Amino acid sequence: MSYLDEIDDPRKPSNGTLHDFREILVILIAAVLSDCDTVEDITFWARTKEAWLRRFLVLKNGIPSEETFLRILRALDPKQFENMFRRWVGGVVGALSDDAGLAGTIAIDGKTVRGSGSGGESAIHMVSAFATELGLVLGQEKVAAKSNEITAIPELLEALSIKGLLVTIDAMGCQKSIAKQIVAKKGDYLLMVKGNQPKLLEAIETAFIDQHGVESVDRSSLVERGHGRTVGQIASVLSAKGIVDLADWPKCVTIGRIDSMRVVGDKQSDLERRYYISSRALSAEQLAAAIRAHWGVENRLHWILDVSFSEDASTVAKDNAPQNLSLLRKIALNIIRADKTDTRKSSLRLKRKGAAWDDGVRERMLGIRAIC
């Protein structure tokens, strides 16, 4: 509640306001936590739970209308909302970590909110920072129209505390300026290298060809079986000394290669080979683990947003509403993931339903200890 006080009410007082701005935000958060995916759902849930909401909200003029909720979502400054989110999640991370920080990796990856492209509007694309160990979203940045992730990633990095952390980004983020920014903020980078950096890619490919068959090269293999498929992976690492130009890629000490192959039924995929650079001295096993954690964002964030929160099905497209709704979903996701009191192995979908059905579960997740 104290963090929400930092957000300015976008409505003009001269027009008269029937409903308290902070109370509207609280209802939105509680409703999305409680399995509401549309503004219509939010309004219906709030009316159904009005008696519960009145236990800690004044609601002087009752529950806002669907039009009021939507108007707030469209007008709410997404930058202010995002800044509030980052400060709040920083406190959550501190509470969950012994040293008030993360001792691990931050994966940065993008996702298009496909439903936001309805009604003649272009679908928005959000770049998120994901703490892989805790499963928490640390921040998001909207990709500007007619732009790409290269412009959004630096803005997101600038707002994050990454000291001592390993930041993993796919080939889109393999940019000299991004590597320098991460190092300047006292973090480490692990970047995928593809054709957008042709000279660097050629140098790394040549280095691994020269070391082919050399037994002293650090390699790690892994075979995973499940869901009717088998995935084999070999990670290899070499020193970047004499291979990578440190003027372009500061403090780069490791180059890596991941070879992977997948078998589904009786069909075998072609060999897939990916290359990486890192400013951290990584073993082959550590490289493989960091890459698996990065791609885990697809299952632990993007897939969850689509399947459990119906993000791609949302047709809200006007003004700031798609971006603000995207952040509301991530607030709810973080609240659920940060709740360590529930020891049941329930899916996130069921945990949202539990918050919808059981006032006690919802109160625990929201941290409500005493209700007047």
RODO-2510 file (C-alpha; in nm, 4 decimals, decimal comma):
residues 372
     n   res          X          Y          Z
     1     m     0,0000     0,0000     0,0000
     2     s     0,2831     0,2401     0,0823
     3     y     0,4429     0,1788    -0,2584
     4     l     0,1119     0,2517    -0,4326
     5     d     0,1087     0,5954    -0,2658
     6     e     0,3993     0,6909    -0,4941
     7     i     0,1819     0,6709    -0,8085
     8     d     0,0011     0,9863    -0,9221
     9     d    -0,3727     0,9709    -0,9838
    10     p    -0,4076     1,0382    -1,3608
    11     r    -0,7589     1,1795    -1,3198
    12     k    -0,8271     1,5523    -1,3031
    13     p    -0,9694     1,6513    -0,9622
    14     s    -1,1803     1,9180    -1,1302
    15     n    -1,3863     1,6453    -1,2963
    16     g    -1,4810     1,4957    -0,9626
    17     t    -1,3665     1,1500    -0,8561
    18     l    -1,6057     0,9067    -0,6936
    19     h    -1,3505     0,6385    -0,6080
    20     d    -1,0186     0,6484    -0,4254
    21     f    -0,7295     0,5919    -0,6663
    22     r    -0,5232     0,3710    -0,4363
    23     e    -0,8280     0,1585    -0,3528
    24     i    -0,8831     0,1014    -0,7252
    25     l    -0,5242    -0,0236    -0,7607
    26     v    -0,5639    -0,2561    -0,4611
    27     i    -0,8816    -0,4039    -0,6103
    28     l    -0,7079    -0,4560    -0,9447
    29     i    -0,4151    -0,6402    -0,7822
    30     a    -0,6378    -0,8541    -0,5585
    31     a    -0,8679    -0,9413    -0,8491
    32     v    -0,5901    -1,0434    -1,0898
    33     l    -0,4396    -1,2523    -0,8092
    34     s    -0,7859    -1,4110    -0,7719
    35     d    -0,8042    -1,5565    -1,1233
    36     c    -0,9539    -1,2536    -1,3016
    37     d    -0,8155    -1,2086    -1,6526
    38     t    -1,0429    -0,9398    -1,7988
    39     v    -1,1734    -0,6041    -1,6795
    40     e    -1,5223    -0,7548    -1,6837
    41     d    -1,3992    -1,0344    -1,4548
    42     i    -1,2347    -0,7813    -1,2221
    43     t    -1,5544    -0,5785    -1,1853
    44     f    -1,7738    -0,8836    -1,1242
    45     w    -1,5276    -1,0247    -0,8677
    46     a    -1,5054    -0,6914    -0,6840
    47     r    -1,8837    -0,6653    -0,6574
    48     t    -1,9042    -1,0253    -0,5356
    49     k    -1,6288    -0,9633    -0,2784
    50     e    -1,7402    -0,6145    -0,1742
    51     a    -1,8017    -0,7200     0,1874
    52     w    -1,4512    -0,8681     0,2087
    53     l    -1,2941    -0,5596     0,0484
    54     r    -1,4746    -0,3333     0,2976
    55     r    -1,2875    -0,5041     0,5802
    56     f    -0,9799    -0,2971     0,4883
    57     l    -1,0926    -0,0473     0,2214
    58     v    -1,3354     0,2415     0,2749
    59     l    -1,5103     0,2192    -0,0650
    60     k    -1,6968     0,5417     0,0036
    61     n    -1,8992     0,5164    -0,3171
    62     g    -1,9005     0,1399    -0,3561
    63     i    -1,7279    -0,0647    -0,6244
    64     p    -1,6106     0,1239    -0,9365
    65     s    -1,7734     0,0426    -1,2683
    66     e    -1,6064    -0,1566    -1,5436
    67     e    -1,5627     0,1704    -1,7363
    68     t    -1,3815     0,3281    -1,4394
    69     f    -1,1389     0,0368    -1,4051
    70     l    -1,0640     0,0482    -1,7773
    71     r    -1,0248     0,4262    -1,7761
    72     i    -0,7694     0,4031    -1,4937
    73     l    -0,5751     0,1305    -1,6750
    74     r    -0,5652     0,3393    -1,9910
    75     a    -0,4571     0,6608    -1,8170
    76     l    -0,2212     0,5234    -1,5494
    77     d     0,1405     0,6280    -1,6156
    78     p     0,3151     0,2950    -1,6934
    79     k     0,6574     0,4379    -1,6035
    80     q     0,5405     0,5303    -1,2540
    81     f     0,3666     0,1951    -1,2182
    82     e     0,6827     0,0150    -1,3304
    83     n     0,9020     0,2173    -1,0916
    84     m     0,6691     0,1258    -0,8053
    85     f     0,6867    -0,2390    -0,9103
    86     r     1,0663    -0,2412    -0,9140
    87     r     1,0905    -0,0889    -0,5665
    88     w     0,8306    -0,3302    -0,4301
    89     v     0,9907    -0,6406    -0,5834
    90     g     1,3290    -0,5261    -0,4517
    91     g     1,1840    -0,5574    -0,1030
    92     v     1,0394    -0,8993    -0,1844
    93     v     1,3759    -1,0208    -0,3141
    94     g     1,5474    -0,8875    -0,0031
    95     a     1,3043    -1,0752     0,2200
    96     l     1,3609    -1,4019     0,0335
    97     s     1,7395    -1,3820     0,0096
    98     d     1,9815    -1,4155     0,2997
    99     d     2,2092    -1,1400     0,1756
   100     a     1,9310    -0,9049     0,0578
   101     g     2,0197    -0,9774    -0,3017
   102     l     2,0253    -1,2501    -0,5628
   103     a     2,3126    -1,4943    -0,5792
   104     g     2,2387    -1,6065    -0,9287
   105     t     2,1280    -1,5077    -1,2748
   106     i     1,8898    -1,2623    -1,4348
   107     a     1,7482    -1,3703    -1,7695
   108     i     1,6332    -1,0922    -2,0007
   109     d     1,3886    -1,1953    -2,2695
   110     g     1,1002    -1,0506    -2,4697
   111     k     0,7396    -1,1513    -2,5360
   112     t     0,4713    -1,0077    -2,7617
   113     v     0,1291    -0,9573    -2,6008
   114     r    -0,0592    -1,0751    -2,9073
   115     g    -0,4105    -0,9855    -2,7988
   116     s    -0,3112    -0,6217    -2,7573
   117     g    -0,2937    -0,5935    -3,1358
   118     s    -0,6715    -0,6004    -3,1799
   119     g    -0,8840    -0,3038    -3,2822
   120     g    -0,6271    -0,1692    -3,5270
   121     e    -0,3605    -0,1264    -3,2582
   122     s    -0,0128    -0,2788    -3,2949
   123     a     0,0587    -0,5582    -3,0472
   124     i     0,2944    -0,4445    -2,7735
   125     h     0,6224    -0,6256    -2,7062
   126     m     0,7510    -0,6421    -2,3485
   127     v     1,1077    -0,7183    -2,2405
   128     s     1,1239    -0,8668    -1,8900
   129     a     1,4015    -0,9304    -1,6395
   130     f     1,3506    -1,2638    -1,4628
   131     a     1,5331    -1,3854    -1,1515
   132     t     1,5780    -1,7496    -1,2466
   133     e     1,6412    -1,8889    -0,8962
   134     l     1,3434    -1,7215    -0,7307
   135     g     1,1111    -1,7322    -1,0300
   136     l     1,0317    -1,3610    -0,9842
   137     v     0,9952    -1,0858    -1,2438
   138     l     1,2239    -0,7952    -1,1514
   139     g     1,1061    -0,5469    -1,4122
   140     q     0,9672    -0,4941    -1,7594
   141     e     1,0179    -0,2451    -2,0404
   142     k     0,7939    -0,1856    -2,3396
   143     v     0,9629    -0,1949    -2,6785
   144     a     0,8925     0,1324    -2,8566
   145     a     0,6899     0,1266    -3,1779
   146     k     0,9025     0,0697    -3,4908
   147     s     1,1914    -0,0369    -3,2689
   148     n     1,3248    -0,3631    -3,1233
   149     e     1,4622    -0,5131    -2,8047
   150     i     1,8028    -0,3499    -2,8558
   151     t     1,6564    -0,0152    -2,7477
   152     a     1,4517    -0,1531    -2,4572
   153     i     1,7196    -0,3719    -2,2946
   154     p     1,9502    -0,0809    -2,1951
   155     e     1,6581     0,1043    -2,0344
   156     l     1,5628    -0,2062    -1,8379
   157     l     1,9221    -0,2696    -1,7290
   158     e     1,9612     0,0897    -1,6154
   159     a     1,6736     0,0498    -1,3713
   160     l     1,7988    -0,2782    -1,2208
   161     s     2,0553    -0,3546    -0,9531
   162     i     2,2739    -0,6241    -1,1118
   163     k     2,5909    -0,6037    -0,9029
   164     g     2,7460    -0,9491    -0,8712
   165     l     2,4790    -1,1120    -1,0890
   166     l     2,5069    -1,2954    -1,4199
   167     v     2,2841    -1,1386    -1,6867
   168     t     2,1874    -1,3760    -1,9689
   169     i     2,0510    -1,2435    -2,2993
   170     d     1,9899    -1,4067    -2,6367
   171     a     2,1540    -1,2970    -2,9624
   172     m     1,9422    -0,9819    -2,9963
   173     g     2,1165    -0,8423    -2,6880
   174     c     2,4671    -0,9352    -2,8033
   175     q     2,5708    -0,5721    -2,8451
   176     k     2,8977    -0,4087    -2,7421
   177     s     2,7156    -0,1238    -2,5682
   178     i     2,5029    -0,3676    -2,3653
   179     a     2,8080    -0,5688    -2,2564
   180     k     2,9797    -0,2458    -2,1477
   181     q     2,6697    -0,1312    -1,9593
   182     i     2,6460    -0,4577    -1,7646
   183     v     3,0133    -0,4434    -1,6667
   184     a     2,9816    -0,0751    -1,5702
   185     k     2,6996    -0,1724    -1,3332
   186     k     2,9310    -0,4379    -1,1796
   187     g     2,7430    -0,7326    -1,3229
   188     d     2,8572    -1,0143    -1,5531
   189     y     2,7169    -1,0974    -1,8951
   190     l     2,6480    -1,4220    -2,0785
   191     l     2,5475    -1,3392    -2,4355
   192     m     2,4555    -1,5629    -2,7273
   193     v     2,6580    -1,4895    -3,0413
   194     k     2,5008    -1,5227    -3,3858
   195     g     2,5262    -1,3651    -3,7275
   196     n     2,4598    -1,0123    -3,6032
   197     q     2,8235    -1,0143    -3,4783
   198     p     2,9938    -1,1875    -3,7755
   199     k     3,3597    -1,1224    -3,6847
   200     l     3,3104    -1,2335    -3,3258
   201     l     3,1191    -1,5438    -3,4366
   202     e     3,3893    -1,6384    -3,6863
   203     a     3,6646    -1,6011    -3,4249
   204     i     3,4795    -1,8243    -3,1763
   205     e     3,3941    -2,0871    -3,4377
   206     t     3,7585    -2,1009    -3,5465
   207     a     3,8787    -2,1376    -3,1868
   208     f     3,6561    -2,4392    -3,1283
   209     i     3,7536    -2,5967    -3,4613
   210     d     4,1204    -2,5631    -3,3629
   211     q     4,0481    -2,7368    -3,0309
   212     h     3,8386    -3,0176    -3,1808
   213     g     3,9322    -3,3499    -3,0239
   214     v     4,1587    -3,1961    -2,7617
   215     e     4,0871    -3,3890    -2,4420
   216     s     4,1900    -3,1046    -2,2110
   217     v     3,8973    -2,8874    -2,3234
   218     d     3,6356    -2,8556    -2,0455
   219     r     3,3215    -3,0346    -2,1614
   220     s     3,0010    -3,1396    -1,9887
   221     s     2,7263    -3,3648    -2,1261
   222     l     2,3664    -3,4095    -2,0208
   223     v     2,0795    -3,6269    -2,1424
   224     e     1,7231    -3,5456    -2,0346
   225     r     1,4218    -3,7685    -2,0969
   226     g     1,0587    -3,6829    -2,0485
   227     h     0,7252    -3,6150    -2,2194
   228     g     0,8107    -3,8576    -2,4983
   229     r     1,1333    -3,6895    -2,6012
   230     t     1,5048    -3,7189    -2,5331
   231     v     1,7360    -3,4169    -2,5421
   232     g     2,1140    -3,4557    -2,5467
   233     q     2,3469    -3,1637    -2,4845
   234     i     2,7235    -3,1097    -2,4766
   235     a     2,8648    -2,7860    -2,3370
   236     s     3,2242    -2,6814    -2,4047
   237     v     3,4202    -2,3795    -2,2835
   238     l     3,7521    -2,2165    -2,3763
   239     s     3,9427    -1,9154    -2,2541
   240     a     3,8563    -1,5985    -2,4471
   241     k     4,2172    -1,4756    -2,4272
   242     g     4,3490    -1,3878    -2,7722
   243     i     4,0132    -1,4631    -2,9327
   244     v     3,7798    -1,1866    -2,8137
   245     d     3,8746    -0,8172    -2,8388
   246     l     3,8439    -0,6784    -2,4856
   247     a     3,8067    -0,3242    -2,6202
   248     d     3,4732    -0,4299    -2,7692
   249     w     3,3692    -0,6924    -2,5114
   250     p     3,5096    -0,5780    -2,1746
   251     k     3,6323    -0,8394    -1,9253
   252     c     3,5310    -1,1281    -2,1510
   253     v     3,7072    -1,4372    -2,0151
   254     t     3,5005    -1,7305    -2,1439
   255     i     3,3734    -1,8448    -2,4812
   256     g     3,1291    -2,1326    -2,4919
   257     r     2,9551    -2,3703    -2,7261
   258     i     2,6375    -2,5726    -2,6720
   259     d     2,5671    -2,8661    -2,9048
   260     s     2,2213    -3,0133    -2,8696
   261     m     2,0050    -3,2725    -3,0418
   262     r     1,6476    -3,3793    -2,9797
   263     v     1,4731    -3,7109    -3,0434
   264     v     1,0924    -3,7209    -3,0407
   265     g     0,9531    -4,0671    -3,1049
   266     d     1,1542    -4,2010    -3,3970
   267     k     1,2404    -3,8570    -3,5352
   268     q     1,5817    -3,7057    -3,4691
   269     s     1,6480    -3,3343    -3,5124
   270     d     1,9540    -3,1873    -3,6786
   271     l     2,2449    -3,0872    -3,4562
   272     e     2,1912    -2,7383    -3,3147
   273     r     2,5053    -2,5423    -3,2259
   274     r     2,5057    -2,2174    -3,0305
   275     y     2,7951    -1,9951    -2,9215
   276     y     2,8352    -1,7659    -2,6209
   277     i     3,0681    -1,5133    -2,4593
   278     s     3,0850    -1,4308    -2,0895
   279     s     3,2674    -1,1938    -1,8578
   280     r     3,2524    -1,4622    -1,5873
   281     a     3,4888    -1,7595    -1,5709
   282     l     3,2408    -2,0431    -1,6274
   283     s     3,2991    -2,4147    -1,6330
   284     a     3,1215    -2,6191    -1,8997
   285     e     2,8756    -2,7404    -1,6385
   286     q     2,8058    -2,3839    -1,5189
   287     l     2,7559    -2,2645    -1,8773
   288     a     2,5032    -2,5404    -1,9444
   289     a     2,3146    -2,4646    -1,6219
   290     a     2,2982    -2,0907    -1,6961
   291     i     2,1679    -2,1509    -2,0490
   292     r     1,9036    -2,3955    -1,9244
   293     a     1,7952    -2,1370    -1,6671
   294     h     1,7692    -1,8705    -1,9363
   295     w     1,5500    -2,0777    -2,1671
   296     g     1,3449    -2,1792    -1,8639
   297     v     1,1934    -1,8315    -1,8876
   298     e     0,9761    -1,9638    -2,1698
   299     n     0,8132    -2,2193    -1,9372
   300     r     0,8249    -2,0325    -1,6069
   301     l     0,7176    -1,6876    -1,7306
   302     h     0,5962    -1,6602    -2,0895
   303     w     0,4024    -1,9889    -2,0920
   304     i     0,2548    -1,9099    -1,7494
   305     l     0,1389    -1,5654    -1,8666
   306     d    -0,0349    -1,7221    -2,1671
   307     v    -0,1819    -2,0348    -2,0079
   308     s    -0,2505    -1,9307    -1,6470
   309     f    -0,3233    -1,5598    -1,7056
   310     s    -0,4628    -1,5777    -2,0638
   311     e    -0,2378    -1,2883    -2,1652
   312     d    -0,2481    -1,3503    -2,5399
   313     a    -0,6286    -1,3805    -2,5264
   314     s    -0,6677    -1,0319    -2,3790
   315     t    -0,8150    -0,7864    -2,6305
   316     v    -0,7466    -0,4709    -2,4271
   317     a    -0,5543    -0,2562    -2,6728
   318     k    -0,6039     0,1157    -2,6037
   319     d    -0,3454     0,3581    -2,4635
   320     n    -0,1498     0,2323    -2,1586
   321     a    -0,3943    -0,0431    -2,0647
   322     p    -0,2101    -0,3409    -2,2254
   323     q     0,1199    -0,2459    -2,0590
   324     n    -0,0402    -0,1853    -1,7203
   325     l    -0,2366    -0,5119    -1,7361
   326     s     0,0850    -0,6951    -1,8234
   327     l     0,2450    -0,5566    -1,5089
   328     l    -0,0586    -0,6478    -1,2961
   329     r    -0,0187    -1,0092    -1,4095
   330     k     0,3475    -1,0048    -1,3097
   331     i     0,2631    -0,8548    -0,9705
   332     a     0,0188    -1,1411    -0,9128
   333     l     0,2735    -1,3955    -1,0342
   334     n     0,5362    -1,2588    -0,7942
   335     i     0,2911    -1,2596    -0,5022
   336     i     0,2166    -1,6273    -0,5635
   337     r     0,5822    -1,7241    -0,6111
   338     a     0,6871    -1,5296    -0,2997
   339     d     0,4321    -1,7112    -0,0814
   340     k     0,6379    -1,9793     0,0914
   341     t     0,3689    -2,0744     0,3448
   342     d     0,1816    -2,3033     0,1022
   343     t     0,3669    -2,6346     0,0977
   344     r     0,1259    -2,8064    -0,1413
   345     k     0,2556    -2,8825    -0,4908
   346     s    -0,0322    -2,6991    -0,6582
   347     s     0,0025    -2,5467    -1,0028
   348     l     0,0017    -2,1704    -1,0365
   349     r    -0,3400    -2,1959    -1,2024
   350     l    -0,4811    -2,3718    -0,8958
   351     k    -0,3147    -2,1257    -0,6599
   352     r    -0,4954    -1,8407    -0,8362
   353     k    -0,8210    -2,0295    -0,8013
   354     g    -0,7423    -2,0856    -0,4340
   355     a    -0,6998    -1,7099    -0,3919
   356     a    -1,0335    -1,6590    -0,5695
   357     w    -1,2272    -1,9116    -0,3603
   358     d    -1,0707    -1,8791    -0,0153
   359     d    -1,0512    -1,5405     0,1613
   360     g    -0,7913    -1,6786     0,4010
   361     v    -0,5619    -1,7885     0,1175
   362     r    -0,5928    -1,4479    -0,0483
   363     e    -0,5224    -1,2656     0,2776
   364     r    -0,2121    -1,4761     0,3369
   365     m    -0,0786    -1,4122    -0,0125
   366     l    -0,1401    -1,0382     0,0190
   367     g     0,0261    -1,0274     0,3597
   368     i    -0,2840    -0,9084     0,5423
   369     r    -0,2178    -0,9949     0,9061
   370     a    -0,4911    -0,8109     1,0954
   371     i    -0,8181    -0,6890     0,9479
   372     c    -1,0347    -0,4412     1,1288
***
